[in-house]
C-alpha cells in the first residue's frame, strides 16, 4: 500500500481547478446565474430566485437614493 501512495501524483496547488472556485464564488455574488451560464448550463431555480431578489433589492435602494 505504501508503494501505491508513493507512486500517486501529488496535487499541484497551481492547478487551474484550484482558482476557479474562488473566481466563481465572486461571480456568483455579483450575478448568481453567471457561473452556470459560463459552463453552458441552465441556472438552478435557486440561482434564478437569488438573481431576482438581488435585482429587487438594488431597485429598492435606487428608489430610496442609497445606491
Backbone as XML, in Angstrom:
<?xml version="1.0"?>
<chain id="A" units="angstrom">
  <residue number="1" name="UNK">
    <atom name="N" x="0.815" y="-1.187" z="0.000"/>
    <atom name="CA" x="0.000" y="0.000" z="0.000"/>
    <atom name="C" x="0.866" y="1.261" z="0.000"/>
  </residue>
  <residue number="2" name="UNK">
    <atom name="N" x="1.989" y="1.232" z="0.698"/>
    <atom name="CA" x="2.870" y="2.393" z="0.730"/>
    <atom name="C" x="3.442" y="2.700" z="-0.651"/>
  </residue>
  <residue number="3" name="UNK">
    <atom name="N" x="3.723" y="1.644" z="-1.426"/>
    <atom name="CA" x="4.257" y="1.855" z="-2.764"/>
    <atom name="C" x="3.242" y="2.577" z="-3.641"/>
  </residue>
  <residue number="4" name="UNK">
    <atom name="N" x="1.994" y="2.241" z="-3.459"/>
    <atom name="CA" x="0.944" y="2.864" z="-4.260"/>
    <atom name="C" x="0.831" y="4.356" z="-3.924"/>
  </residue>
  <residue number="5" name="UNK">
    <atom name="N" x="0.957" y="4.687" z="-2.659"/>
    <atom name="CA" x="0.883" y="6.084" z="-2.239"/>
    <atom name="C" x="2.068" y="6.866" z="-2.798"/>
  </residue>
  <residue number="6" name="UNK">
    <atom name="N" x="3.234" y="6.250" z="-2.799"/>
    <atom name="CA" x="4.425" y="6.918" z="-3.314"/>
    <atom name="C" x="4.312" y="7.190" z="-4.804"/>
  </residue>
  <residue number="7" name="UNK">
    <atom name="N" x="3.625" y="6.334" z="-5.530"/>
    <atom name="CA" x="3.506" y="6.494" z="-6.972"/>
    <atom name="C" x="2.409" y="7.467" z="-7.380"/>
  </residue>
  <residue number="8" name="UNK">
    <atom name="N" x="1.469" y="7.722" z="-6.507"/>
    <atom name="CA" x="0.359" y="8.587" z="-6.888"/>
    <atom name="C" x="0.833" y="10.035" z="-7.013"/>
  </residue>
  <residue number="9" name="UNK">
    <atom name="N" x="0.322" y="10.748" z="-8.001"/>
    <atom name="CA" x="0.759" y="12.138" z="-8.196"/>
    <atom name="C" x="0.288" y="13.034" z="-7.055"/>
  </residue>
  <residue number="10" name="UNK">
    <atom name="N" x="1.117" y="13.974" z="-6.715"/>
    <atom name="CA" x="0.763" y="14.915" z="-5.655"/>
    <atom name="C" x="-0.068" y="16.046" z="-6.256"/>
  </residue>
  <residue number="11" name="UNK">
    <atom name="N" x="-1.014" y="16.568" z="-5.507"/>
    <atom name="CA" x="-1.824" y="17.663" z="-6.030"/>
    <atom name="C" x="-0.971" y="18.907" z="-6.275"/>
  </residue>
  <residue number="12" name="UNK">
    <atom name="N" x="-1.202" y="19.534" z="-7.389"/>
    <atom name="CA" x="-0.472" y="20.741" z="-7.761"/>
    <atom name="C" x="-1.289" y="21.952" z="-7.336"/>
  </residue>
  <residue number="13" name="UNK">
    <atom name="N" x="-0.750" y="22.756" z="-6.440"/>
    <atom name="CA" x="-1.504" y="23.900" z="-5.922"/>
    <atom name="C" x="-1.731" y="24.958" z="-6.989"/>
  </residue>
  <residue number="14" name="UNK">
    <atom name="N" x="-0.943" y="24.941" z="-8.055"/>
    <atom name="CA" x="-1.131" y="25.935" z="-9.104"/>
    <atom name="C" x="-2.083" y="25.447" z="-10.197"/>
  </residue>
  <residue number="15" name="UNK">
    <atom name="N" x="-2.665" y="24.290" z="-10.001"/>
    <atom name="CA" x="-3.583" y="23.732" z="-10.994"/>
    <atom name="C" x="-4.783" y="24.648" z="-11.184"/>
  </residue>
  <residue number="16" name="UNK">
    <atom name="N" x="-5.286" y="24.754" z="-12.395"/>
    <atom name="CA" x="-6.350" y="25.716" z="-12.706"/>
    <atom name="C" x="-7.646" y="25.471" z="-11.936"/>
  </residue>
  <residue number="17" name="UNK">
    <atom name="N" x="-7.920" y="24.263" z="-11.517"/>
    <atom name="CA" x="-9.159" y="23.995" z="-10.776"/>
    <atom name="C" x="-9.145" y="24.628" z="-9.387"/>
  </residue>
  <residue number="18" name="UNK">
    <atom name="N" x="-7.977" y="24.866" z="-8.846"/>
    <atom name="CA" x="-7.888" y="25.450" z="-7.514"/>
    <atom name="C" x="-8.285" y="26.915" z="-7.500"/>
  </residue>
  <residue number="19" name="UNK">
    <atom name="N" x="-8.210" y="27.585" z="-8.628"/>
    <atom name="CA" x="-8.536" y="29.001" z="-8.686"/>
    <atom name="C" x="-9.965" y="29.252" z="-9.143"/>
  </residue>
  <residue number="20" name="UNK">
    <atom name="N" x="-10.553" y="28.330" z="-9.873"/>
    <atom name="CA" x="-11.895" y="28.517" z="-10.418"/>
    <atom name="C" x="-12.943" y="28.720" z="-9.341"/>
  </residue>
  <residue number="21" name="UNK">
    <atom name="N" x="-12.852" y="27.992" z="-8.258"/>
    <atom name="CA" x="-13.897" y="28.081" z="-7.243"/>
    <atom name="C" x="-13.934" y="29.465" z="-6.609"/>
  </residue>
  <residue number="22" name="UNK">
    <atom name="N" x="-12.781" y="30.075" z="-6.395"/>
    <atom name="CA" x="-12.764" y="31.419" z="-5.819"/>
    <atom name="C" x="-13.333" y="32.434" z="-6.798"/>
  </residue>
  <residue number="23" name="UNK">
    <atom name="N" x="-12.943" y="32.325" z="-8.048"/>
    <atom name="CA" x="-13.423" y="33.259" z="-9.064"/>
    <atom name="C" x="-14.925" y="33.086" z="-9.274"/>
  </residue>
  <residue number="24" name="UNK">
    <atom name="N" x="-15.384" y="31.849" z="-9.312"/>
    <atom name="CA" x="-16.809" y="31.602" z="-9.496"/>
    <atom name="C" x="-17.611" y="32.040" z="-8.283"/>
  </residue>
  <residue number="25" name="UNK">
    <atom name="N" x="-17.034" y="31.935" z="-7.104"/>
    <atom name="CA" x="-17.728" y="32.408" z="-5.907"/>
    <atom name="C" x="-17.932" y="33.915" z="-5.982"/>
  </residue>
  <residue number="26" name="UNK">
    <atom name="N" x="-16.923" y="34.631" z="-6.453"/>
    <atom name="CA" x="-17.061" y="36.082" z="-6.606"/>
    <atom name="C" x="-18.088" y="36.416" z="-7.683"/>
  </residue>
  <residue number="27" name="UNK">
    <atom name="N" x="-18.077" y="35.657" z="-8.774"/>
    <atom name="CA" x="-19.065" y="35.882" z="-9.833"/>
    <atom name="C" x="-20.475" y="35.636" z="-9.327"/>
  </residue>
  <residue number="28" name="UNK">
    <atom name="N" x="-20.640" y="34.597" z="-8.531"/>
    <atom name="CA" x="-21.979" y="34.266" z="-8.053"/>
    <atom name="C" x="-22.490" y="35.297" z="-7.066"/>
  </residue>
  <residue number="29" name="UNK">
    <atom name="N" x="-21.593" y="36.011" z="-6.398"/>
    <atom name="CA" x="-22.038" y="37.088" z="-5.519"/>
    <atom name="C" x="-22.579" y="38.251" z="-6.338"/>
  </residue>
  <residue number="30" name="UNK">
    <atom name="N" x="-21.978" y="38.500" z="-7.489"/>
    <atom name="CA" x="-22.413" y="39.587" z="-8.356"/>
    <atom name="C" x="-23.648" y="39.189" z="-9.156"/>
  </residue>
  <residue number="31" name="UNK">
    <atom name="N" x="-23.624" y="37.997" z="-9.701"/>
    <atom name="CA" x="-24.716" y="37.508" z="-10.534"/>
    <atom name="C" x="-24.822" y="35.999" z="-10.319"/>
  </residue>
  <residue number="32" name="UNK">
    <atom name="N" x="-25.808" y="35.547" z="-9.543"/>
    <atom name="CA" x="-25.888" y="34.130" z="-9.177"/>
    <atom name="C" x="-26.039" y="33.161" z="-10.354"/>
  </residue>
  <residue number="33" name="UNK">
    <atom name="N" x="-26.511" y="33.624" z="-11.493"/>
    <atom name="CA" x="-26.701" y="32.703" z="-12.617"/>
    <atom name="C" x="-25.490" y="32.660" z="-13.550"/>
  </residue>
  <residue number="34" name="UNK">
    <atom name="N" x="-24.539" y="33.548" z="-13.381"/>
    <atom name="CA" x="-23.410" y="33.640" z="-14.303"/>
    <atom name="C" x="-22.522" y="32.395" z="-14.334"/>
  </residue>
  <residue number="35" name="UNK">
    <atom name="N" x="-22.140" y="31.797" z="-13.189"/>
    <atom name="CA" x="-21.288" y="30.603" z="-13.273"/>
    <atom name="C" x="-21.918" y="29.474" z="-14.095"/>
  </residue>
  <residue number="36" name="UNK">
    <atom name="N" x="-23.196" y="29.254" z="-13.933"/>
    <atom name="CA" x="-23.859" y="28.197" z="-14.703"/>
    <atom name="C" x="-23.853" y="28.535" z="-16.188"/>
  </residue>
  <residue number="37" name="UNK">
    <atom name="N" x="-24.114" y="29.793" z="-16.505"/>
    <atom name="CA" x="-24.143" y="30.212" z="-17.903"/>
    <atom name="C" x="-22.754" y="30.094" z="-18.542"/>
  </residue>
  <residue number="38" name="UNK">
    <atom name="N" x="-21.708" y="30.402" z="-17.789"/>
    <atom name="CA" x="-20.347" y="30.283" z="-18.310"/>
    <atom name="C" x="-20.000" y="28.842" z="-18.647"/>
  </residue>
  <residue number="39" name="UNK">
    <atom name="N" x="-20.583" y="27.903" z="-17.923"/>
    <atom name="CA" x="-20.335" y="26.484" z="-18.178"/>
    <atom name="C" x="-21.318" y="25.902" z="-19.187"/>
  </residue>
  <residue number="40" name="UNK">
    <atom name="N" x="-22.201" y="26.737" z="-19.713"/>
    <atom name="CA" x="-23.162" y="26.267" z="-20.701"/>
    <atom name="C" x="-24.336" y="25.523" z="-20.099"/>
  </residue>
  <residue number="41" name="UNK">
    <atom name="N" x="-24.599" y="25.733" z="-18.827"/>
    <atom name="CA" x="-25.702" y="25.057" z="-18.152"/>
    <atom name="C" x="-26.836" y="26.026" z="-17.865"/>
  </residue>
  <residue number="42" name="UNK">
    <atom name="N" x="-27.999" y="25.455" z="-17.626"/>
    <atom name="CA" x="-29.141" y="26.258" z="-17.223"/>
    <atom name="C" x="-29.006" y="26.546" z="-15.726"/>
  </residue>
  <residue number="43" name="UNK">
    <atom name="N" x="-29.185" y="27.806" z="-15.319"/>
    <atom name="CA" x="-29.075" y="28.131" z="-13.892"/>
    <atom name="C" x="-30.129" y="27.400" z="-13.071"/>
  </residue>
  <residue number="44" name="UNK">
    <atom name="N" x="-29.783" y="27.083" z="-11.851"/>
    <atom name="CA" x="-30.722" y="26.396" z="-10.968"/>
    <atom name="C" x="-31.848" y="27.337" z="-10.574"/>
  </residue>
  <residue number="45" name="UNK">
    <atom name="N" x="-32.928" y="26.768" z="-10.120"/>
    <atom name="CA" x="-34.077" y="27.567" z="-9.668"/>
    <atom name="C" x="-33.656" y="28.504" z="-8.534"/>
  </residue>
  <residue number="46" name="UNK">
    <atom name="N" x="-32.839" y="28.015" z="-7.616"/>
    <atom name="CA" x="-32.366" y="28.838" z="-6.504"/>
    <atom name="C" x="-31.533" y="30.015" z="-6.978"/>
  </residue>
  <residue number="47" name="UNK">
    <atom name="N" x="-30.673" y="29.783" z="-7.976"/>
    <atom name="CA" x="-29.852" y="30.868" z="-8.515"/>
    <atom name="C" x="-30.725" y="31.903" z="-9.213"/>
  </residue>
  <residue number="48" name="UNK">
    <atom name="N" x="-31.752" y="31.444" z="-9.903"/>
    <atom name="CA" x="-32.662" y="32.376" z="-10.573"/>
    <atom name="C" x="-33.407" y="33.226" z="-9.548"/>
  </residue>
  <residue number="49" name="UNK">
    <atom name="N" x="-33.854" y="32.606" z="-8.474"/>
    <atom name="CA" x="-34.561" y="33.340" z="-7.419"/>
    <atom name="C" x="-33.609" y="34.325" z="-6.745"/>
  </residue>
  <residue number="50" name="UNK">
    <atom name="N" x="-32.371" y="33.895" z="-6.476"/>
    <atom name="CA" x="-31.381" y="34.798" z="-5.877"/>
    <atom name="C" x="-31.150" y="36.016" z="-6.762"/>
  </residue>
  <residue number="51" name="UNK">
    <atom name="N" x="-31.069" y="35.803" z="-8.063"/>
    <atom name="CA" x="-30.856" y="36.910" z="-9.005"/>
    <atom name="C" x="-32.034" y="37.877" z="-8.948"/>
  </residue>
  <residue number="52" name="UNK">
    <atom name="N" x="-33.261" y="37.349" z="-8.956"/>
    <atom name="CA" x="-34.451" y="38.204" z="-8.892"/>
    <atom name="C" x="-34.469" y="39.015" z="-7.598"/>
  </residue>
  <residue number="53" name="UNK">
    <atom name="N" x="-34.158" y="38.380" z="-6.485"/>
    <atom name="CA" x="-34.131" y="39.084" z="-5.199"/>
    <atom name="C" x="-33.054" y="40.168" z="-5.185"/>
  </residue>
  <residue number="54" name="UNK">
    <atom name="N" x="-31.907" y="39.863" z="-5.756"/>
    <atom name="CA" x="-30.818" y="40.833" z="-5.818"/>
    <atom name="C" x="-31.228" y="42.052" z="-6.646"/>
  </residue>
  <residue number="55" name="UNK">
    <atom name="N" x="-31.872" y="41.811" z="-7.778"/>
    <atom name="CA" x="-32.324" y="42.916" z="-8.627"/>
    <atom name="C" x="-33.385" y="43.754" z="-7.924"/>
  </residue>
  <residue number="56" name="UNK">
    <atom name="N" x="-34.289" y="43.097" z="-7.213"/>
    <atom name="CA" x="-35.321" y="43.827" z="-6.470"/>
    <atom name="C" x="-34.699" y="44.678" z="-5.366"/>
  </residue>
  <residue number="57" name="UNK">
    <atom name="N" x="-33.712" y="44.137" z="-4.675"/>
    <atom name="CA" x="-33.030" y="44.896" z="-3.624"/>
    <atom name="C" x="-32.326" y="46.123" z="-4.201"/>
  </residue>
  <residue number="58" name="UNK">
    <atom name="N" x="-31.650" y="45.943" z="-5.329"/>
    <atom name="CA" x="-30.977" y="47.074" z="-5.964"/>
    <atom name="C" x="-31.980" y="48.142" z="-6.380"/>
  </residue>
  <residue number="59" name="UNK">
    <atom name="N" x="-33.113" y="47.705" z="-6.916"/>
    <atom name="CA" x="-34.146" y="48.653" z="-7.337"/>
    <atom name="C" x="-34.660" y="49.450" z="-6.133"/>
  </residue>
  <residue number="60" name="UNK">
    <atom name="N" x="-34.921" y="48.777" z="-5.032"/>
    <atom name="CA" x="-35.395" y="49.464" z="-3.824"/>
    <atom name="C" x="-34.373" y="50.470" z="-3.318"/>
  </residue>
  <residue number="61" name="UNK">
    <atom name="N" x="-33.107" y="50.095" z="-3.342"/>
    <atom name="CA" x="-32.053" y="51.008" z="-2.895"/>
    <atom name="C" x="-31.951" y="52.227" z="-3.813"/>
  </residue>
  <residue number="62" name="UNK">
    <atom name="N" x="-32.095" y="52.003" z="-5.123"/>
    <atom name="CA" x="-32.070" y="53.134" z="-6.056"/>
    <atom name="C" x="-33.240" y="54.070" z="-5.816"/>
  </residue>
  <residue number="63" name="UNK">
    <atom name="N" x="-34.413" y="53.495" z="-5.543"/>
    <atom name="CA" x="-35.597" y="54.319" z="-5.287"/>
    <atom name="C" x="-35.420" y="55.159" z="-4.027"/>
  </residue>
  <residue number="64" name="UNK">
    <atom name="N" x="-34.737" y="54.606" z="-3.047"/>
    <atom name="CA" x="-34.503" y="55.334" z="-1.800"/>
    <atom name="C" x="-33.322" y="56.294" z="-1.921"/>
  </residue>
  <residue number="65" name="UNK">
    <atom name="N" x="-32.600" y="56.215" z="-3.020"/>
    <atom name="CA" x="-31.460" y="57.099" z="-3.231"/>
    <atom name="C" x="-30.198" y="56.668" z="-2.528"/>
  </residue>
  <residue number="66" name="UNK">
    <atom name="N" x="-30.154" y="55.441" z="-2.086"/>
    <atom name="CA" x="-28.985" y="54.942" z="-1.361"/>
    <atom name="C" x="-27.909" y="54.468" z="-2.328"/>
  </residue>
  <residue number="67" name="UNK">
    <atom name="N" x="-28.303" y="53.924" z="-3.433"/>
    <atom name="CA" x="-27.328" y="53.363" z="-4.370"/>
    <atom name="C" x="-27.414" y="54.038" z="-5.703"/>
  </residue>
</chain>
